Amino acid sequence: MASYVPVMLLFLVAGLVAGGMFTATTYLGPKNPNPAKEFPFECGHLGEGAGNVRPSVKFYLTALLFVVFDIEAVMIYPWAVELRALGWSGLWTMGSFLILVFVLLAYVWKKGALEWEK
């Protein structure tokens, strides 16, 4: 239990700092609301159009593909480091994993998910 004391102390200090900053900005910060400050502003432009317009499915598909191929990169690095210790079994396992990823890439490419319309 004594080994957890530094971690608990760290969480306590982090919580106190975050709570203190939130309280200080809430109660001590300047309050001067006006209509210009209340207007939505994103990415250097004033908000235009309807706020409830749904984004294209392409954005979600791109995010999902990023996660899949990111996981591939995360899996390949430790395998490459431990390749000799894993032997032939590790080689065949990673080979089947890479074949599956390449089949996924071919499917996604065939479906046109990597194409962006202008």
Steps between C-alpha positions, in 0.01 A plus 500: 500500500790735568606488134165657400543805725701704243243427228211598728687814599552585132127457428413712802735783395376483138138515619571794729683690224222437245227589749688811611547623144135438415384683813739790444396555139131464584493746786795733434497523120355803318138471395404726213255309277375662181334370181827491305660272760195273512503434122651163393850529358695204365823462306535870428155537347165610632247221519297474182213277407299264711665359808322167468637403156628143515852436372558252221548133579843529332633679808399213728628240256835676478526510880416131525760410236757709683435302818532166318829588333632669813442179695689317226802725553479454876493120460789479253759685710510265803487201265804629310691550825426146623512321163787266588348401834162425341641269236300352214174513693530877538590536134193306384273686741621841382484384140132410538437832674666693216307304238178591679600868509588499129166335417331777699699763313407345162132491601504861615679607183250311281205660680648845434539600863842649428368730226398856585259689277570866441 
